[in-house]
């Protein structure tokens, strides 16, 4: 297994959690890096920053994850 990871999303924590649940439902392992939470654990508050969370997947799952995100975006666009 390739241990390299790639970012598939950067933005709000709420959206990152949703994307994580979609990835998990499709058997894709992921990592959410929450920069706000990390700063609090470190003992300082970063404040609200743009793109305060990122979602990463293993390189081997990147293409599948991006297809899922494209489907999510298409569904949101149709709903507008």
Secondary structure by P-SEA (a helix, b strand, c coil): cccbbbbcccccaaaaaaaaaaaaaaccccccccaaaaaaaaccccccccccbbbbccccaaaaaaaaaaaaaaaaaaac
